[in-house]
Amino acid sequence: MVTDIASLRSWVAGHAVIIDRHPAAWTAAECAILDLFGRVAGCSVEELLGLPELCGDFQYTAVIGDAEPKAFSAQLEQYCKAGFNRFKIKLSGDAVRDSLKVAALVAAGIAPEVVRVDANNLWPDADAAIDALSALEYPCFAVEEPLMPGDYAGMLRIAQALDTHIILDESLLRSSQLNDLGGLGMACVVNLRVSKMGGVLRSLELLQALREREIPVIVGAHVGESSVLTRAALTVAAAAGEHLLAQEGAFGIHLLQQDVAKPPLMFGSGGVLSVASAGLKGGGWGLNIIQEGLVGNDDAPD
């Protein structure tokens, strides 16, 4: 029976196989359990887990999908006007389309070292990836998932050939995979998404293993995450400390039609989420969860 943090940790460890198959579903359940424990105890999730209380500001990355050139430029302009200073762009594999994205970045005066590109497992081998990325003539800070998941040797070749970092997302799901990285461990960054890892407890466990190996992290997000996952990710980001390179997410109603929390937890000007002005109150996650009127809520009015 799960009655406290110790028994929750034990349950998670004993059900690793099923959580591995359904990480996002378990994350939802775990977030609710942690919130309940905190509300009953009258303390934050951080206090429950023996972590420092949240404080300060969290800086988020501007993420631009694989939009057609005009839409891409318009989104980039909006982010620049809003004061963002870090960028992640999605590559398509189409040389002309991707070169136009780079041209837009250059025209906006954005330096390559504050840009990372997400390839979403585009290329079949390292040679194809190296050729395509070299042709862009834009030596960005990092490339996310350029090859098929788990091709660590190929990704190491890319990192060495282009003098860049490799961000592992689909290629690193569990702590046990760290032993397979080989030399890539010195050139990689891990995209640590709470719902991908199977909850906050497992994310913190992986984070500890990464810290021991001096591997930095990006605390990522799925598209359309609600305030609950944004809040859970803050716990992990704060615990990462100096090993945190960037954060993604916290879009709230910038993206969602409706959030589950009021006020929604999301970034403001410059992509900054300030804990002091976030409106977190009470125990657990400190969110005011809307009980009625949500789309899909059986109790919502017709």
Secondary structure as GFF3:
##gff-version 3
##sequence-region A 1 302
A	DSSP	alpha_helix	5	14	.	.	.	ID=ss1
A	DSSP	alpha_helix	16	21	.	.	.	ID=ss2
A	DSSP	alpha_helix	23	41	.	.	.	ID=ss3
A	DSSP	alpha_helix	45	48	.	.	.	ID=ss4
A	DSSP	beta_strand	57	59	.	.	.	ID=ss5
A	DSSP	beta_strand	62	64	.	.	.	ID=ss6
A	DSSP	alpha_helix	69	81	.	.	.	ID=ss7
A	DSSP	beta_strand	87	90	.	.	.	ID=ss8
A	DSSP	alpha_helix	95	107	.	.	.	ID=ss9
A	DSSP	three_ten_helix	112	114	.	.	.	ID=ss10
A	DSSP	beta_strand	115	118	.	.	.	ID=ss11
A	DSSP	alpha_helix	126	135	.	.	.	ID=ss12
A	DSSP	beta_strand	142	144	.	.	.	ID=ss13
A	DSSP	alpha_helix	152	162	.	.	.	ID=ss14
A	DSSP	beta_strand	165	168	.	.	.	ID=ss15
A	DSSP	three_ten_helix	175	180	.	.	.	ID=ss16
A	DSSP	three_ten_helix	182	186	.	.	.	ID=ss17
A	DSSP	beta_strand	188	192	.	.	.	ID=ss18
A	DSSP	alpha_helix	194	197	.	.	.	ID=ss19
A	DSSP	alpha_helix	200	212	.	.	.	ID=ss20
A	DSSP	beta_strand	217	219	.	.	.	ID=ss21
A	DSSP	alpha_helix	227	240	.	.	.	ID=ss22
A	DSSP	three_ten_helix	241	243	.	.	.	ID=ss23
A	DSSP	beta_strand	244	247	.	.	.	ID=ss24
A	DSSP	three_ten_helix	252	254	.	.	.	ID=ss25
A	DSSP	three_ten_helix	269	271	.	.	.	ID=ss26
A	DSSP	beta_strand	272	274	.	.	.	ID=ss27
A	DSSP	three_ten_helix	275	277	.	.	.	ID=ss28
###
